[in-house]
Amino acid sequence: MTEDFFFKKKDEPEIIPLHEMFKAYCEMDVISFEQNVDLLPLSQSDKWLISARILDMVTLTTTDTGLAFFTFRKRALSFEEYLQYLKDLAESKNIDFEEMKYKMQTCGKPKKAA
């Protein structure tokens, strides 16, 4: 019974720090990767939100994400800008921001194409 204390239960998702997840998705963007910068474009953000089951085309659509993203008038966002983007998006669509971050931390890192 004490060994259960040391092992994570199978139904408990791994919680990866948001900044680490952000960096992993930045690396999936060719331009950010080649320039060795941590900037996330809308395309990678949408992939992350789909993976986290937030972008579902009902409650939240690609039109919603695009409109919120383009208020920054940039190709890609830094981590701090991205957090503001998520807050704005959550507020505009009445989505719980903390739950949103949790889903984004537990959806797993993106897999690189072989």
C-alpha positions in Angstrom: 0.0 0.0 0.0 2.8 2.4 0.7 4.2 1.9 -2.8 1.1 3.6 -4.2 2.3 6.8 -2.4 5.4 6.9 -4.6 3.8 6.1 -8.0 1.6 8.4 -9.9 -1.8 6.8 -10.6 -2.5 5.9 -14.2 -5.6 8.2 -14.3 -3.6 11.2 -13.1 -2.2 13.3 -16.1 1.3 14.6 -16.0 1.3 18.3 -15.4 4.0 20.0 -17.4 4.8 23.6 -16.6 3.1 26.0 -19.1 6.4 27.7 -20.0 7.9 24.3 -20.9 4.8 23.4 -23.1 5.0 26.8 -24.7 8.7 26.2 -25.6 7.8 22.8 -27.1 5.2 24.2 -29.3 7.5 27.1 -30.4 10.0 24.4 -31.5 7.4 23.0 -33.8 7.3 26.3 -35.8 10.0 26.3 -38.5 10.8 30.1 -38.3 11.0 30.1 -34.5 13.1 27.0 -34.5 15.5 28.2 -37.2 15.9 31.6 -35.5 16.3 29.9 -32.0 13.6 32.1 -30.5 10.6 31.3 -28.3 7.8 32.9 -30.3 4.5 31.1 -30.9 2.5 31.7 -34.1 -1.3 31.3 -34.3 -1.0 28.0 -36.2 0.9 26.3 -33.4 -1.3 27.9 -30.8 -4.4 26.5 -32.5 -2.7 23.0 -32.6 -2.0 23.3 -28.9 -5.6 24.4 -28.1 -7.0 21.5 -30.2 -4.7 19.1 -28.4 -6.0 20.4 -25.0 -9.6 20.1 -26.3 -10.3 23.8 -25.8 -10.6 24.7 -29.5 -13.6 22.6 -30.4 -15.2 24.7 -33.1 -18.3 25.1 -30.9 -17.4 27.0 -27.7 -14.2 28.2 -29.2 -13.5 28.5 -33.0 -10.5 29.4 -35.2 -12.2 32.7 -35.9 -12.2 33.4 -32.2 -8.6 32.5 -31.8 -7.6 34.5 -34.9 -9.4 37.7 -33.9 -7.8 37.6 -30.4 -4.4 36.8 -31.8 -4.4 39.5 -34.4 -5.0 42.2 -31.8 -1.3 41.9 -31.0 -0.4 42.7 -34.7 2.5 40.2 -34.7 3.3 37.0 -36.5 4.1 35.2 -33.2 3.9 36.0 -29.5 6.4 35.7 -26.6 5.4 33.8 -23.5 4.2 36.9 -21.6 2.2 38.1 -24.6 0.7 34.6 -25.0 -0.5 34.5 -21.4 -2.3 37.8 -22.1 -3.7 36.4 -25.3 -5.1 33.4 -23.4 -6.6 35.6 -20.7 -8.2 37.8 -23.3 -9.5 34.7 -25.1 -10.9 33.1 -21.9 -12.6 36.4 -20.9 -14.2 37.0 -24.3 -15.6 33.4 -24.5 -16.4 33.0 -20.8 -13.9 30.2 -20.3 -12.3 29.5 -16.9 -8.7 30.7 -17.4 -7.2 28.3 -14.7 -9.0 25.3 -16.2 -7.8 26.4 -19.6 -4.2 26.5 -18.4 -4.6 23.1 -16.7 -5.8 21.5 -19.9 -2.9 23.0 -21.8 -0.5 21.6 -19.2 -1.9 18.1 -19.2 -2.4 17.4 -23.0 1.1 16.3 -23.5 4.0 17.7 -25.6 3.7 17.8 -29.4 5.3 15.0 -31.3 7.8 15.9 -33.9 7.4 14.4 -37.4 10.0 11.8 -38.2 
